[in-house]
Amino acid sequence: RNNPMDDDLVCMERGTWDDAGKVLHLPVYIARTWSFKAKIVSFAMLVAVRLLRYRYRMDFKTDADGKLTEATCRLQLFCFTVPTSFLLFGMTDVSHERDGSLWERWTILFGMPIFSYWLERIMDTRGNTTKYWEHVKNEVPDSCICISG
């Protein structure tokens, strides 16, 4: 929510989860993972992410109860990880119940915070919509583009 970029929906389940290390590997270039606003520039971005093998490595921290609370998100291109001194993304669980339903997603570029926005869980593990589904219906365009299978 309030993402300044052109991507608007992501399916985190399409990534690979390492439970022992609490790490999510999430490629942007795999089928039906990311949706983007239907614009020419978004199409160009999709071509670029595929060519560059653009993906994220999200290293999560947990609280005493084992709930995910924060993540450091590092950008990976080809087989390289972009140094965090250049670019660092992160996520912090800011939900009232600390249940992972609302995250602040922040960005630091060359040591300076540049913007943050909200990640809202819109479906639970059973496939039911959450209270944030209304935001999607009201704010996300009806048509989008994505990498298909």
N, C-alpha and C positions, 0 to 999 in steps of 0.2 A: 504494500500500500504506500502510495506516494513515491514510488520508485522513479527516479529521474531518467532511467534508461528505458529502452523499448521492450524489455522482457516483462511479462506480467504474471505468468503462472509457471510453476515448476513442480515436477513430481519427484520428490526426494527418494521414493521407493525404487526408482530406476537406477539409483547409485548402488555401490557395493559397500556394505557395512561390515566393519571389523569390530566385533563386540569386545574382544580382548583389549584392543587398543583404543576403543571408542573413536574410531575414525570412519568418516564417510568419504568415499571417492565418488565424485559426481561429475561425469562428463556432460558437457553442454551439447556435444555433437551426436549423441545417440538418439535413436528414434523415440518420439513422443515423450520427451523429458521436459523440454522448455517450450513455451509458446511466446511469440513476439507479436507486437502490433503489426498489422498488415501495411508495411511501408517498404519502399524500395531500399532504404538504408537498412532496414531489418533483414531483408533478403540478403544484402551484401554482407551483413554481420554473420548470418548463418553460413554462408559460403566460407567466410574467413575462419569461423570457429571450427568448421570441419577440417579445413586445410591445416590449421595450427594445432589440432587435437586439444582444443581449449577445454580445460576441466578444473575442478576445485578439489582440494584436499581439505576436509573439515575435521580438525582435531578438537574433540569435545572434552570438557571438564564436567565432573559430576559432583553433586553434594553428598552429604553423609548418607542419604537415603538411596543413592545411586541414580538420581534424576539428572538428566542433562541440563546444565545451567548456562554454559558459555561455549563458544566455539571460535577457534582461530581458523580462518579460511584463507588458504594460500592458492594462488593461481598457478596452474601448471600448463606449459605450452610445449608440445612435443615431449621430450623426456626431461625438460628443465622445469625447476620450480623458480618462479620469480622471487627474488630476495624481498623479505619483509621490509627492508629499509627503503625499497622502491614503492611497494604496494602491499597493503595488508587489509584484508577484510575480516570482519568478526561478527558474531551474533551473540546476543545476551537475552536470556529468557526474562521477559518483563511482565509475564502474565500474572494476574492477581493471585492465582492458586499455585503458581510455579509448576504448571502442568505441561509446559511446552506449547501452549496454544497461541502465544504471542511473543515474537522475538523482535528486538531492535537489531537491524542489520546496518553496521557502520563501516566506513571506509577511511583509511588513512593513506594518503599519497605523499611520498617523500617526507614523512614525519608529520604531516598536517592533516587534521580531520577535514574531510571535504563535504560529506553528506551522510545522512542516515535515513532509513525508511523502515517500514514494518513488514515482517513476514507473519502471515496469519495462517494457522492451520484451518483449512476449509473442509477437510474430511477426516473422520476418525479411522481407527484401524479396521472397523467393520464396514467402512464405505458410506457411513451416514454423514450428512452435512453438519457442520458446526454453526455456531452463532455468527461466524465471520462469512458464511456463504452469501449473505445479503450484500456484503461489500463487493464481492465478485460480480453478482448480478447487476449491481448499480454502477460499477466503475470500470469493469473490464469490457473492452469492445466485443461485440458479438462475433466478429470474424478475426482470425489470427493466422499466423503462419508458424510452422514448426518443421522439424526434420521428421519425415515419415519413414516407416519401416519399409 
